[in-house]
Structures are given as structure tokens and as C-alpha cells.
Amino acid sequence: MRFFSAAEIDGLLNFPALVDALAEAFRGDIVTPVRHHHEIERPDAAATLLLMPAWTAPEASPAFLGTKVVTVFPGNAAVSLPSVMGSYLLMDGATGAPLAAFDGARLTLWRTAAASALASRMLERPDTKRMLMVGAGALSTFLVRAHRSVRHFEDIAIWARRPEAAAEIVEELARDGIEARVADNLEAEARQADLISCATLSREPLIQGRWLKRTAHLDLVGAFNLSMREADDEALQRAHVFVDTQAALHEGGDVAVAIKAGAYKAEQISGTLAGLCRGEYDAAAERDDVTLFKSVGTALEDLAAAMLVWKLAN
């Protein structure tokens, strides 16, 4: 059985190919059972264990099945470890034989950013010029690169609560030949941005709906539980809201939080990423207004990414 490290995954994947692979997967018949979500009590902060299985349809050739095991330990920063860690196991869908194990955290970064880029490719206006990245965690550079693979930006700004963290992201992007700058004033930058991508663990809304341009696209990736929030109720009310899966209606922050509080109704959701990929909505018609994509992640994305790595390596 082969193991794919983070470096090997980085060397094989590219965003144009992965975005296309996700689009094909969302159009297809990949089976994604309800993921197992377990809270683990810890002395410092509650941790989370996620088990995310998926498999291709029986008639698929070749057929695959896979499972991701993810742990989220918020207190790990105190011991200089990532808060999110995991592994992915890819198996032969015809026999169940193990094929490969993957660095789960790296695979997650790639597929999460690619899903956001896939949504923005369909919902964001082609004439987009300004991107604002909110957050300076591990996902931020992946999101910038992913969105750049589907749109051309003349200006990329990075905002974080700690300006020095944003500066580190600017330097990391520069090493990849991507020009970006540190954003000092979140409101001023948000009012000018065509695309705002958020990947934070904020417990209070960072983006206010009243700040958004009429044609802005808001990409909400962080806020993975019901105690977190990246955008306020007005942002949801102003936008045509799309979610990666129906799970976003009761999991994660933002949409699920607003629904639970009675500030937003599930019936107001415009659609899902699968529906967009299958042409069930006139995505182009949404671009003249605010659009919003909320991601909570799905095992379909992990399987599609692992399948692509396997294909490119063989």
C-alpha cells in the first residue's frame, strides 16, 4: 500500500485539474453516507473526531471507496501542533483492498479550496478584479491560489486579526510568484472587494452584509461549528445563498446558526453545489446580485481528490 505525503500531494495536484474533478464528482453518483461526528471532552477545549466515508457507484470503472479520519483539537496551538490533523484511506471499490493512505490534512486543504473555487467559477462575475482573503491560517494560501485558478485578480489583500500573520501569508504567496498585500482596515477592504473569502474560527461575524458591493461574492469556509460565525444575518438576507451540501443547513456556522436563531429560513437557500454543477440553476443570472457560498465539507470532495492523486501517480 502506498503512502502519499503532503509534499507528494502538492507535487501531483493542481487547482485547474482538481476543480474539474470536483465538478465531475458533484455531477456523478458518488455515495456519501452521513458522516460520524463525535465530540471529545478535553481539559483545555472540546475536541472533535470526524469519520467521512464515500464510494463510487457500483457501475463505475474503476471503482473506489475511501474514508477520512479527522481530529480537531483547538488546544494544539499551545503545544505547537496543528489543530486539525487526519488521514485518508483509499480502497479498491471492487474488492475493498487498501490502495493508498494520504496525508489527510493536506488533502483537505486542497479539496476545500478547490470546492470554493468551483463555486466561485459559477457564481462570481467574470470581470472580478479585487480579492480579499480574511484569515491567515493554513487554508488562506490554498484559497488564494484556488480562486486565482478560475478568475484573474488585479489586487489581492490579506486581512488577519494579527497583521504580522497576514504579512507572513503575503511573503509565502510571493515565494509562489503571487503578489498580495496586507489589509489594515477590514470594512474598507470588504466594501471594495469583488470576492471575499473567509477561513477563520471567529465566534462573531467579521463581515457585515451592509458592506458588500451589489455584485460581491462571499466565500465562507471557516466557522465549522454552531458557535462560530464569519458573516452576519444581513449578508445572508442580501445574498443568493448556495451551500456545498444540505448538511450546511444544520452543521457549521453562519447558515445553520442563522436558521437555528430564526433569522434565516432553510427555504431561502438558492441551491447546492451539486445542483450548480448539474445545471439546475441559472448561475449567470445570480451574478448581478450578492452571491454567497457556504462550505462545510463533504466526503465526496475527499474521495474525488484522492482519486485524482491516485490517477496522476499511476
C-alpha positions as CSV (number, residue, x, y, z in Angstrom):
1,M,0.0,0.0,0.0
2,R,1.4,3.4,-1.0
3,F,1.5,6.5,1.3
4,F,1.2,10.0,-0.2
5,S,2.8,12.7,1.9
6,A,1.9,16.3,1.9
7,A,4.9,17.1,-0.4
8,E,3.8,14.3,-2.8
9,I,0.2,15.6,-2.9
10,D,1.5,19.1,-3.6
11,G,3.7,17.8,-6.4
12,L,0.9,16.0,-8.1
13,L,-2.2,18.2,-7.7
14,N,-3.0,21.5,-9.4
15,F,-6.1,23.5,-9.0
16,P,-7.5,23.6,-12.6
17,A,-7.5,19.7,-12.6
18,L,-8.9,19.4,-9.1
19,V,-11.7,21.9,-9.7
20,D,-12.7,20.0,-12.8
21,A,-12.5,16.7,-10.9
22,L,-14.8,18.0,-8.2
23,A,-17.3,19.3,-10.8
24,E,-17.4,15.8,-12.3
25,A,-17.8,14.2,-8.9
26,F,-20.7,16.6,-8.0
27,R,-22.4,15.7,-11.3
28,G,-21.9,12.0,-10.7
29,D,-23.4,9.4,-8.3
30,I,-20.8,9.1,-5.5
31,V,-22.4,7.8,-2.4
32,T,-21.8,9.9,0.8
33,P,-23.3,8.5,3.9
34,V,-23.9,10.8,6.9
35,R,-20.5,11.5,8.5
36,H,-19.8,10.5,12.0
37,H,-19.2,13.5,14.2
38,H,-18.1,12.9,17.8
39,E,-17.3,15.5,20.5
40,I,-14.4,14.5,22.7
41,E,-14.1,16.2,26.1
42,R,-10.7,17.6,26.9
43,P,-9.4,19.6,29.9
44,D,-8.5,22.7,27.7
45,A,-11.2,22.7,25.0
46,A,-13.6,20.1,23.5
47,A,-12.1,18.2,20.6
48,T,-13.8,16.6,17.6
49,L,-13.5,13.3,15.8
50,L,-14.9,13.1,12.2
51,L,-15.3,9.9,10.1
52,M,-16.1,10.6,6.5
53,P,-16.8,7.7,4.1
54,A,-17.7,7.8,0.4
55,W,-17.7,5.4,-2.6
56,T,-18.3,5.5,-6.3
57,A,-21.4,4.0,-7.9
58,P,-21.3,0.2,-8.5
59,E,-21.1,0.6,-12.3
60,A,-18.0,2.9,-12.0
61,S,-14.9,1.6,-13.6
62,P,-12.5,1.7,-11.9
63,A,-14.5,1.8,-8.6
64,F,-13.1,3.3,-5.4
65,L,-14.1,3.8,-1.8
66,G,-12.5,5.8,0.9
67,T,-12.7,7.1,4.4
68,K,-11.2,10.2,6.1
69,V,-10.4,10.3,9.8
70,V,-10.1,13.8,11.1
71,T,-9.3,15.2,14.5
72,V,-9.8,18.8,15.6
73,F,-8.0,19.7,18.8
74,P,-8.3,23.5,19.3
75,G,-5.8,23.5,22.1
76,N,-3.0,22.1,20.0
77,A,-1.5,25.6,19.3
78,A,-0.3,25.6,22.9
79,V,1.9,22.6,22.1
80,S,3.0,23.8,18.6
81,L,0.8,21.3,16.8
82,P,-1.8,21.8,14.1
83,S,-5.4,22.0,15.4
84,V,-6.6,19.8,12.5
85,M,-5.0,16.5,11.6
86,G,-6.1,13.5,9.7
87,S,-5.5,10.6,7.4
88,Y,-7.3,9.3,4.3
89,L,-7.5,5.7,3.2
90,L,-8.4,4.9,-0.5
91,M,-9.5,1.4,-1.3
92,D,-10.4,-0.6,-4.4
93,G,-14.2,-0.3,-4.8
94,A,-14.5,-3.8,-6.4
95,T,-12.6,-5.7,-3.7
96,G,-12.1,-3.4,-0.7
97,A,-8.4,-3.9,-0.9
98,P,-6.4,-0.9,0.5
99,L,-4.6,1.1,-2.2
100,A,-3.1,4.1,-0.5
101,A,-3.1,6.3,2.6
102,F,-2.8,10.1,2.3
103,D,-1.9,13.0,4.5
104,G,-5.5,13.8,5.3
105,A,-4.8,17.4,6.4
106,R,-3.1,18.2,3.1
107,L,-5.8,16.5,1.0
108,T,-8.4,18.5,3.0
109,L,-6.7,21.8,2.3
110,W,-6.6,21.1,-1.5
111,R,-10.2,19.9,-1.8
112,T,-11.7,22.6,0.4
113,A,-10.1,25.4,-1.6
114,A,-11.0,23.7,-4.9
115,A,-14.6,23.5,-3.8
116,S,-14.7,27.2,-3.1
117,A,-13.1,27.9,-6.5
118,L,-15.6,25.7,-8.2
119,A,-18.5,27.6,-6.6
120,S,-16.9,31.0,-7.5
121,R,-16.3,29.8,-11.1
122,M,-20.1,29.6,-11.5
123,L,-21.3,32.3,-9.2
124,E,-18.7,35.0,-9.4
125,R,-18.7,37.6,-12.2
126,P,-16.0,37.1,-14.9
127,D,-14.8,40.7,-14.5
128,T,-13.8,40.2,-10.9
129,K,-10.8,42.3,-10.0
130,R,-10.3,42.5,-6.2
131,M,-10.0,39.6,-3.8
132,L,-10.0,39.9,0.0
133,M,-8.7,36.9,2.0
134,V,-9.9,37.1,5.6
135,G,-7.8,34.9,7.8
136,A,-4.2,33.8,7.8
137,G,-4.4,30.1,8.7
138,A,-3.2,27.1,6.7
139,L,-6.2,27.4,4.2
140,S,-5.5,31.0,3.2
141,T,-2.8,30.4,0.7
142,F,-4.7,27.5,-0.8
143,L,-7.8,29.6,-1.2
144,V,-5.9,32.4,-2.9
145,R,-4.3,30.0,-5.3
146,A,-7.6,28.2,-6.0
147,H,-9.6,31.3,-6.7
148,R,-6.8,32.6,-8.9
149,S,-7.1,29.5,-11.0
150,V,-10.6,30.4,-12.1
151,R,-10.5,34.2,-12.0
152,H,-7.9,37.0,-12.8
153,F,-7.4,39.4,-9.9
154,E,-5.6,42.7,-10.2
155,D,-5.5,43.2,-6.4
156,I,-5.3,40.6,-3.6
157,A,-5.5,41.8,0.0
158,I,-4.9,39.6,3.2
159,W,-6.6,40.6,6.5
160,A,-6.0,38.9,9.8
161,R,-6.5,40.0,13.4
162,R,-2.7,39.9,13.7
163,P,-1.2,42.0,10.9
164,E,2.1,40.1,11.3
165,A,0.2,36.9,10.4
166,A,-1.2,38.5,7.3
167,A,2.3,39.6,6.4
168,E,3.6,36.1,6.6
169,I,0.9,34.9,4.2
170,V,1.9,37.8,1.8
171,E,5.5,36.6,1.9
172,E,4.5,32.9,1.4
173,L,2.4,33.9,-1.7
174,A,5.3,36.0,-3.0
175,R,7.5,32.9,-3.0
176,D,4.9,31.3,-5.4
177,G,5.1,34.4,-7.6
178,I,1.7,35.8,-6.4
179,E,1.6,39.4,-5.5
180,A,-0.6,40.3,-2.4
181,R,-0.7,43.0,0.3
182,V,-1.6,43.3,3.9
183,A,-5.1,44.8,4.5
184,D,-5.3,47.1,7.5
185,N,-9.0,48.1,7.5
186,L,-11.4,45.2,7.1
187,E,-14.5,47.3,6.4
188,A,-12.8,49.5,3.8
189,E,-11.4,46.4,2.0
190,A,-14.7,44.5,2.2
191,R,-16.6,47.4,0.6
192,Q,-14.2,47.4,-2.4
193,A,-13.8,43.6,-2.8
194,D,-15.4,41.6,-5.6
195,L,-14.6,38.4,-3.9
196,I,-14.3,37.9,-0.1
197,S,-13.1,34.5,1.1
198,C,-13.2,33.8,4.8
199,A,-11.4,31.0,6.6
200,T,-11.4,31.8,10.3
201,L,-12.5,30.4,13.6
202,S,-14.3,33.6,14.5
203,R,-17.1,33.4,17.0
204,E,-18.6,36.7,16.0
205,P,-19.4,37.9,12.5
206,L,-16.5,39.5,10.7
207,I,-18.2,40.5,7.5
208,Q,-21.3,42.8,7.7
209,G,-23.9,42.5,4.9
210,R,-24.2,46.3,4.6
211,W,-20.5,46.4,3.5
212,L,-21.0,44.2,0.4
213,K,-21.0,45.5,-3.1
214,R,-24.1,44.7,-5.1
215,T,-22.2,42.2,-7.2
216,A,-19.9,40.8,-4.5
217,H,-19.3,37.1,-4.0
218,L,-18.8,35.9,-0.4
219,D,-17.0,32.6,0.2
220,L,-17.5,31.3,3.8
221,V,-15.1,28.4,4.6
222,G,-14.3,28.6,8.3
223,A,-16.8,28.6,11.2
224,F,-17.2,24.9,11.3
225,N,-19.5,24.6,14.3
226,L,-22.6,26.3,15.7
227,S,-20.6,28.6,18.0
228,M,-18.8,30.2,15.1
229,R,-19.8,33.0,12.6
230,E,-18.0,34.8,9.8
231,A,-20.8,36.8,8.3
232,D,-23.9,38.4,9.8
233,D,-27.6,37.8,9.1
234,E,-27.8,40.7,6.7
235,A,-25.2,39.2,4.5
236,L,-27.3,36.0,4.2
237,Q,-30.5,38.0,3.6
238,R,-28.9,40.1,0.8
239,A,-27.3,37.1,-1.0
240,H,-28.3,34.3,-3.3
241,V,-27.0,31.6,-0.9
242,F,-25.6,28.3,-2.1
243,V,-24.2,25.5,0.1
244,D,-21.9,22.6,-0.7
245,T,-24.4,20.1,0.7
246,Q,-27.7,20.2,2.6
247,A,-25.6,19.5,5.8
248,A,-24.8,23.2,5.9
249,L,-28.4,23.8,7.0
250,H,-27.7,22.2,10.3
251,E,-23.9,21.9,10.6
252,G,-21.2,24.5,10.8
253,G,-21.6,28.2,11.4
254,D,-23.3,31.0,9.5
255,V,-26.2,29.5,7.7
256,A,-27.0,26.8,10.3
257,V,-26.6,29.4,13.1
258,A,-29.0,31.9,11.4
259,I,-31.6,29.2,10.8
260,K,-31.4,27.9,14.4
261,A,-31.9,31.5,15.6
262,G,-34.8,32.1,13.3
263,A,-33.0,34.9,11.4
264,Y,-33.0,32.9,8.2
265,K,-35.1,30.1,6.7
266,A,-33.9,27.0,5.0
267,E,-36.3,27.6,2.2
268,Q,-34.4,30.7,1.3
269,I,-31.4,28.7,0.1
270,S,-30.9,29.1,-3.6
271,G,-29.3,25.7,-4.1
272,T,-26.4,23.3,-3.7
273,L,-23.0,22.9,-5.4
274,A,-24.2,19.7,-6.9
275,G,-27.2,21.5,-8.4
276,L,-24.9,24.2,-9.8
277,C,-22.7,21.5,-11.4
278,R,-25.7,19.7,-12.9
279,G,-27.1,22.9,-14.4
280,E,-30.2,23.0,-12.3
281,Y,-29.9,26.8,-11.7
282,D,-29.2,29.7,-14.0
283,A,-26.0,30.7,-12.2
284,A,-25.2,33.5,-14.6
285,A,-28.4,35.2,-13.6
286,E,-27.3,35.3,-9.9
287,R,-24.1,37.3,-10.7
288,D,-25.9,40.7,-10.8
289,D,-26.6,40.4,-7.1
290,V,-24.6,39.3,-4.0
291,T,-23.8,35.6,-4.1
292,L,-22.7,33.6,-1.1
293,F,-21.2,30.1,-0.8
294,K,-21.1,28.3,2.5
295,S,-18.8,25.3,2.7
296,V,-18.9,22.6,5.5
297,G,-17.1,20.0,3.6
298,T,-18.2,16.6,2.2
299,A,-16.6,13.2,1.8
300,L,-17.4,13.4,-1.9
301,E,-14.6,16.0,-2.2
302,D,-12.1,13.9,-0.4
303,L,-12.7,10.9,-2.5
304,A,-12.6,12.9,-5.7
305,A,-9.2,14.5,-4.6
306,A,-7.8,11.1,-3.6
307,M,-8.9,9.5,-6.8
308,L,-7.2,12.3,-8.8
309,V,-3.9,11.9,-6.9
310,W,-4.0,8.1,-7.5
311,K,-4.7,8.7,-11.2
312,L,-1.9,11.2,-11.6
313,A,0.6,8.9,-9.8
314,N,-0.2,5.8,-11.8
